[in-house]
Amino acid sequence: MAYSELVKNFGSIRAYLRSFYVYGFQHRNEYDLKSARSYDNERRRVESWLGDYMRFGQDAEGRRVFLSVDSRAIPENPLYRAFRAKSFTDRDIMLHFHLLDLLSYGEGLPISAIMEALTDRLSEFEMGELPDESTVRKKLSEYCALGLIRKEKRGRETCYACSRDETDLKTWDAAAAFFSEAAPLGVVGSYLRDRLDDPFPSFRFKHHYILNALDSEILAGLFAAMAENRPVSFFSRGQWMAALPLKIYIGAQTGRQYLLSWSPRHQRFSFHRIDLMEKVKMEEAIPLPESLSRSMENYCSHAWGVTSNNFDALTHVEMTVRIEPGEDHILSRLKREKRCGEITQADETHWRFSADLYEAPEILPFLRSFIGRITALKSSDPALTERFFTDLKALNALYGSDPE
């Protein structure tokens, strides 16, 4: 297979980037999807996009390749470069430029006039057969769906013209710069900034989650389904699943993205890791219960994490912490990180946090972060508090401190 920087299927390059360059747990001799030559071609392709960020290490199993990125130094997410390397056929690129040039003048042309103009133009070149009308119609329909071309009826004819772009992108430059690095589908902002001659100096982020860029294709399919309120089927963890996508959650600590969905078959809510999804297909619309929106709001108001255990009963958790005068930063943190919980003042130096949760074990790391200030902890599930104090005893034993 001849080496090329362009890719047909982004899903394959996404999996390759994760396995070898992001997670960094595979070597060349572990590449078993195809031949070793395929590995070399994939490596050279990635190197052409991300050569400035590639590093190499050596261990007992051989040479390891990985990405090393300093968020303080990069002007934009380098992984967006992979999306600019999609392959195309000779006919695709030929029709792209000729059609956009033809339709950029006047108020539009019918298909008959477009075919006549294409024939006149292409007859000047030594090339293969001219594209037929069906091929041109499909390309026009594709561009209409993308918003590049608009169509309108004039009598019995359908006329096509380039869409009018009246947006001054320069006024949106700073917003696009922030969006491209901080929001889901930031690749859209990156593409918009490519059209600017003198782009806004990029932002720098202390915590920059660039890996979400690899999920953009999956997210686009999920957002499209959410906009039309239609279910999807997606391939994850070796199997196909069907669900109605509802919300996207992004972890504040890791930047990992999750899909909150509702399964019509199992009649339950579930969370799914988006980085583990490989394919997304939009399905036909189905009747949905009228109470679904209210049920989702109720579920989300009692969800602390994304384990999605869907326990039938809520667990009440209550923690009292000591906050001395002058320690307003502790109270600010408690209020900032309370999520679906509530904060009340018990007395001058004690504040009470309480929450009713479907997945109470998810809150344990949050509770542990207040060790040393907790004066009371109780729960309607005795196993939860027992686990907390068991872990605390193990911690005391580890450091040789007095359990009391």
Backbone hydrogen bonds, N-H to C=O, Kabsch-Sander energy under -0.5 kcal/mol:
donor,donor_aa,acceptor,acceptor_aa,energy
7,V,85,A,-2.7
10,F,8,K,-0.6
12,S,9,N,-0.7
13,I,9,N,-1.1
14,R,10,F,-2.4
15,A,11,G,-2.0
16,Y,12,S,-2.0
17,L,13,I,-2.5
18,R,14,R,-2.0
19,S,15,A,-2.4
20,F,16,Y,-2.3
21,Y,16,Y,-0.6
21,Y,17,L,-1.6
22,V,17,L,-2.0
23,Y,18,R,-2.9
24,G,18,R,-0.7
25,F,19,S,-1.2
26,Q,19,S,-0.8
28,R,63,R,-0.5
30,E,27,H,-1.3
31,Y,28,R,-1.6
32,D,30,E,-1.1
39,Y,35,S,-1.5
40,D,36,A,-2.0
41,N,37,R,-2.2
42,E,38,S,-2.5
43,R,39,Y,-2.8
44,R,40,D,-2.4
45,R,41,N,-2.0
46,V,42,E,-2.5
47,E,43,R,-2.4
48,S,44,R,-1.6
49,W,45,R,-0.8
49,W,46,V,-0.7
50,L,46,V,-3.1
51,G,47,E,-1.2
53,Y,50,L,-1.9
54,M,50,L,-0.5
54,M,51,G,-0.8
55,R,66,F,-3.1
57,G,64,R,-3.0
59,D,62,G,-2.2
62,G,59,D,-1.5
64,R,57,G,-3.6
66,F,55,R,-2.4
67,L,21,Y,-2.2
68,S,53,Y,-2.9
71,S,69,V,-0.7
73,A,70,D,-2.0
74,I,70,D,-1.3
80,Y,77,N,-1.2
81,R,78,P,-1.6
82,A,79,L,-1.3
83,F,80,Y,-1.1
84,R,80,Y,-0.6
84,R,81,R,-1.0
85,A,82,A,-1.2
86,K,83,F,-0.6
87,S,7,V,-3.0
93,I,89,T,-2.0
94,M,90,D,-1.9
95,L,91,R,-2.8
96,H,92,D,-2.2
97,F,93,I,-1.6
98,H,94,M,-2.0
99,L,95,L,-2.6
100,L,96,H,-1.8
101,D,97,F,-1.9
102,L,98,H,-2.7
103,L,99,L,-2.4
104,S,101,D,-0.7
105,Y,102,L,-0.7
108,G,105,Y,-0.6
109,L,160,Y,-2.4
111,I,158,T,-0.6
114,I,110,P,-2.0
115,M,111,I,-2.5
116,E,112,S,-1.9
117,A,113,A,-2.3
118,L,114,I,-2.5
119,T,115,M,-2.2
120,D,116,E,-2.1
121,R,117,A,-2.3
122,L,118,L,-3.0
123,S,119,T,-1.6
124,E,121,R,-1.4
125,F,122,L,-1.6
127,M,125,F,-1.0
136,V,132,D,-1.8
137,R,133,E,-2.6
138,K,134,S,-2.1
139,K,135,T,-2.0
140,L,136,V,-2.5
141,S,137,R,-2.6
142,E,138,K,-2.2
143,Y,139,K,-2.1
144,C,140,L,-2.1
145,A,141,S,-2.1
146,L,142,E,-1.3
147,G,143,Y,-0.7
147,G,144,C,-0.7
148,L,143,Y,-1.9
149,I,143,Y,-1.3
150,R,161,A,-3.1
152,E,159,C,-2.0
154,R,157,E,-3.1
157,E,154,R,-1.9
159,C,152,E,-2.9
159,C,157,E,-0.6
160,Y,109,L,-2.7
161,A,150,R,-2.2
162,C,103,L,-2.2
163,S,148,L,-2.3
166,E,164,R,-0.8
169,L,167,T,-1.2
171,T,168,D,-1.2
172,W,169,L,-1.2
173,D,170,K,-1.1
176,A,172,W,-2.8
177,A,173,D,-2.4
178,F,174,A,-2.0
179,F,175,A,-2.8
180,S,176,A,-2.5
181,E,177,A,-0.7
181,E,178,F,-0.7
182,A,178,F,-1.8
183,A,179,F,-2.1
186,G,183,A,-1.0
188,V,185,L,-1.8
190,S,186,G,-1.8
191,Y,187,V,-2.2
192,L,188,V,-2.1
193,R,189,G,-2.0
194,D,190,S,-0.9
195,R,192,L,-1.4
196,L,193,R,-1.5
205,F,71,S,-0.6
208,H,206,K,-0.6
209,Y,207,H,-0.6
210,I,208,H,-1.4
212,N,209,Y,-0.8
213,A,210,I,-1.8
214,L,211,L,-1.6
215,D,212,N,-1.6
216,S,213,A,-1.6
219,L,215,D,-2.8
220,A,216,S,-2.4
221,G,217,E,-1.4
222,L,218,I,-1.9
223,F,219,L,-3.1
224,A,220,A,-2.0
225,A,221,G,-1.8
226,M,222,L,-2.4
227,A,223,F,-2.3
228,E,224,A,-1.2
229,N,225,A,-0.5
229,N,226,M,-0.6
230,R,225,A,-2.5
232,V,243,A,-3.1
233,S,281,K,-2.5
234,F,241,M,-2.4
235,F,279,K,-1.7
236,S,234,F,-0.6
236,S,239,Q,-2.8
237,R,276,L,-0.7
239,Q,236,S,-1.4
241,M,234,F,-2.6
243,A,232,V,-2.5
244,L,262,W,-2.6
246,L,260,L,-2.7
247,K,260,L,-1.6
249,Y,247,K,-0.5
249,Y,258,Y,-2.8
251,G,256,R,-2.9
255,G,251,G,-1.7
258,Y,249,Y,-3.0
259,L,272,H,-2.8
260,L,247,K,-3.0
260,L,258,Y,-0.5
261,S,259,L,-0.6
261,S,270,S,-2.9
262,W,244,L,-1.9
263,S,268,R,-2.9
267,Q,263,S,-2.0
268,R,263,S,-0.9
270,S,261,S,-2.5
272,H,259,L,-1.7
274,I,257,Q,-2.1
275,D,257,Q,-0.6
276,L,273,R,-0.9
277,M,274,I,-1.4
278,E,235,F,-2.9
279,K,235,F,-0.7
281,K,233,S,-2.8
283,E,231,P,-2.8
292,L,289,P,-1.7
295,S,291,S,-2.6
296,M,292,L,-2.5
297,E,293,S,-2.2
298,N,294,R,-2.2
299,Y,295,S,-2.5
300,C,296,M,-3.0
301,S,297,E,-1.7
302,H,299,Y,-1.4
303,A,300,C,-1.1
304,W,302,H,-0.6
315,T,357,L,-3.0
316,H,314,L,-0.5
317,V,355,A,-2.9
318,E,378,K,-2.6
319,M,353,F,-3.1
320,T,376,A,-2.7
321,V,351,W,-2.7
322,R,373,R,-2.4
323,I,321,V,-0.5
323,I,349,T,-2.9
327,E,324,E,-1.8
330,I,327,E,-1.4
331,L,327,E,-1.1
332,S,328,D,-2.7
333,R,329,H,-2.0
334,L,330,I,-2.3
335,K,331,L,-2.4
336,R,332,S,-2.3
337,E,333,R,-2.2
338,K,335,K,-0.6
341,G,338,K,-2.7
342,E,354,S,-2.8
344,T,352,R,-2.4
346,A,344,T,-0.5
346,A,350,H,-2.1
347,D,350,H,-1.6
351,W,321,V,-2.3
352,R,344,T,-3.6
353,F,319,M,-3.5
353,F,351,W,-0.5
354,S,342,E,-2.1
355,A,317,V,-2.2
357,L,315,T,-2.7
357,L,355,A,-0.5
358,Y,302,H,-2.3
359,E,302,H,-0.5
362,E,359,E,-1.8
363,I,360,A,-2.3
364,L,361,P,-1.3
367,L,363,I,-2.1
368,R,364,L,-2.7
369,S,365,P,-1.1
370,F,367,L,-1.8
371,I,368,R,-1.9
373,R,370,F,-2.5
374,I,370,F,-0.9
375,T,320,T,-2.9
376,A,320,T,-1.3
378,K,318,E,-2.4
380,S,316,H,-2.1
384,L,381,D,-1.5
385,T,381,D,-1.1
386,E,382,P,-2.3
387,R,383,A,-2.0
388,F,384,L,-2.0
389,F,385,T,-2.4
390,T,386,E,-2.2
391,D,387,R,-2.5
392,L,388,F,-1.8
393,K,389,F,-2.2
394,A,390,T,-2.1
395,L,391,D,-2.1
396,N,392,L,-2.3
397,A,393,K,-2.5
398,L,394,A,-2.0
399,Y,395,L,-1.8
400,G,396,N,-0.9
401,S,396,N,-2.0
